[in-house]
């Protein structure tokens, strides 16, 4: 359980996340993930990183129960940890391929929205249940996956989009069966890693440099409104209902 790394193929590092039961990451998990991605990117022998997860879903965001138990200290830690993990994916010195299965919610959107490419299983769904959890954030990253008006509708309703829908919008590279997911992501990573390592790092820096939005600053701006919601008391009121809903899709939604 936790975050682990391996090198299944030459030039490729697989960063694996495993926090049962739904990969809702505790504070330490976000920082462990950030450290693992940054370390992989710094290795001159690495040309591409694959970010994947064990279990039925890729990521269910932050651990709401940890925040309920520890209060403001855990909320601050989760916000800082999410910001660092999202930035680590975006700023990784080499391209990052996200391999997404099942649900990808809240903080999961922050990770895949900052990845360079996404391979998803047929059952993958993407969304931000933030308004149902007393939080705000990661609209910055959802806007990198779908057009502006769809992003707003998904954000306001807490609905999800399928892998097939995201592929139609051009943000998912391939949609495959769950059994093929890992191999498909590693296949793309191997193709990228086969390029000259010096050039691929320059290419990553160049592409980041022409992005129209500063994703780190934009996300931190969003987080300021999460703190405002907490100071006003409305976040605690909504967060206190977590776990009482009957619909499974909402049960796993723990994003920040």
Secondary structure, DSSP 8 states (H G I E B T S, - for coil): -EEEEEEEETTEEEEEEE-TTTT-B-HHHHHHHHHHHHHHHH-TT--EEEEEE-SS-SB-BB-HHHHHHHTHHHHHHHHHHHHHHHHHHHH-SSEEEEEE-SEEETHHHHHHHHSSEEEEETT-EEE--GGGTT----HHHHTTTS-HHHHHHHHHHT-EEEHHHHHHTT--SEEE-GGGHHHHHHHHHHHHHTS-HHHHHHHHHHHHHT-SS-HHHHHHHHHHHHHHHHHHTHHHHHHTTTT----HHHHS-B--
